[in-house]
Amino acid sequence: MDLRLTWDLFIIVFFGIIVAYSFIIGRNNNLKVILATYIGAFFADAVGNIIGATIVNSNNFMKFLHLFYISTPDQAIVLTKILTFIVIIVLLSVKGSYSVDVATNNSATTRLFLNMIFGFLSACLIVSISLIFISGTSFIGGGGSASNAFQDIYNQSNLAKTLVNNYSVWFALPALAFISISIFSGKIEN
């Protein structure tokens, strides 16, 4: 068997892990992860922009980052955004002082289908936000130019192109699904 590692394969595996995890944690916690992802995206973007505007310009800080093979301010900003994004998702999903409770008067098949849909939407949201951060673009500040490394990913992966070119759709769909499920089948408690 000749298995070639590609960015598409990496994205598919990452999607699979997120969707599988969504079945483990269930629909309510999956919705909690989606909410944490929205908060984490904006918080990480803001923190990365603050780092980019202040700390990265420090020669001492850049010398410290060289210990971790980070040689440019852009790499430091991307790393800061991605790590902050992950930490916020985990903290809010596990320790967030809010809960999501969707009514469970649906059949088991419907609940399974909804969990699969929310898992898929969660994966699209997390991967597209990560790719946007890797590209060097900012949700808050806008602009930014794509790095050469990201251009390679973008050019080699049809999935990366789809996720990046349509990130507004992937950003809106989980919220639309969450609103729809809230209106049509239950309550949301915060």
N, C-alpha and C positions, 0 to 999 in steps of 0.2 A: 504494500500500500504506500503510495507516494502522497504524503501530507505536506502541503506547503503552508507555512504560517503566513497569514495575511492580516491586514487590519480588519477586513470584513469578518474573518474568523474570530479575531479577538473581540470585536463588538458583539458578534452572535453569542460567544461564550459569556461575556459580561451580561448581556440581556438574559440569557438562560439562568445565570446565577441570581439575578434580581427577581425574575419571575418565579423561580423555585423558592426563593426566600419569601416571596409574597404569599405562597401557599402555606409555608410554615407558620408565619405570623398571623395570618388571617386577614379578612377584609378590613376590620376596624383599625388594626395596627398598620395595615398597608395605607389606609387613608391618612393615618397619623404621619407616616413616612413621607407621603406626598406633601402634606402641609409643612413638615420640617424641611423638605427640599426647597420649597418656595422661599421660606425664611432664610435658609442657609445660602441660597443663591445670591440674594441681595446683600446679606451680611458679608459673605466672602468677597463679593465684588467690591463692596465699600472698603473692607479691610485691605484688600489687595491694592486698591487705588491709594489709600492712605500710605501704605508701605512704599508704593511707587513714588509718591510725591515727597516723602520725607526720608525714611531710613535707608533706602537703597542708595541714595546719593552719598552716604557715609562710606569713606574708604575703609574704615575699621570693620564695618558691617560686611562689606563685600569681601574683605580678607577672611572673615569668619566663614562666610558662605563658600569660599573656595575649598574649605575643608570637606565640604559635602559635594564637591564637583559642580558647583553652581558658579558659572563664570560671568554671567551678564545680569544686569538688573531685570531684564524681561523674564529670564528664567526664575529669578527670585519672586517676581510678582505672580507668575503662573503657579509656582509651587505653593506660595502663600495662599492663593485663592483655592486651589484644589484641596490642600490640607484643611483649611478653615471650613470649606464646604463639607467635607467628610465629617469633621469633628462636630459641626453644628447639626448635621442630620442625625448622627448617632446620639448626641446629647439630648436633642429634643424628642427623638423617637423613643428613647429609653427612659429619660428622666423628666421629660416635659410635663408641666403641671396642667395638662389638658387631656381630655379624652374624646374619642369619637365613638358614637354608638349608633349604628345604623340598624333600623328595625330588621328582624330576621324572620318575618312572616312569609318569606318566599320559599319555594321548593329548594331542595338540596342542589338540584341541577342549576337553578338560577343563581344561587349563592356561589357555586363553583365558577360559573361563567363570569359573574361580576368580579370575583376575586382575580380571575385570569385577566380580565380587561384592565382592572386597576393595576395589576402587576406589570402588564405590558406598558401601560401609560406611565407608570413610575419608572420603568427602565428607559423609555424614550426620554422622559424628562431629565433623569440623572445623567444619561450619556450625552444628550445634546448640550446640557449646561456644561458638563466637563469639557466637551469639544470646543464650546465657545470660549471657555477660560483658557484652554490650551492655545487657541488661535490668537489670543492676546486682545480680544475684543472685550468691551465692558458694557454691561447692561445699563449702568448708571451714567457713566461718562460718555458712552458711545465711542465710536471710532476705534482706533487701534489698527495696527497692521499685522497681518498674519505672518507668523514666523516661517522660515524655510522648512523647519521640521514639520510644522502643521501643513504646509503646502504639499509636502510629500504624502502625508496621511490622506489629505483631501483628494489628491490626484490618484492615489492607489485604491481608494475605498469608495465604492458606490454607496454603501450604508452611511459612511461619514458625510458624504455629499448630501444625501437625503436628510440626515439629521441636522446638519448645519444650515442648509438652504431653507429648511422648513422649521427652524427652531421656534418661530413664533407659534406655529401650529402645535408643536409638541409642548410648548409652554402653556397654551390655552386649553388643550383637550382635557388634561386631568382636572383642571378647575371646573370646566363645563360638565364633566362627568360627575364630579363631586356635588355640584349645585343640582344637577338633574336627579341624582340619587337622593339628595336631601329633600327635594320638593316632592318626589313621587313615592318614596318608600319609607320615610322615617324622620328621625330627628337628629340634630347635631347638638352636642353639649360641649361647651368650652369651659 
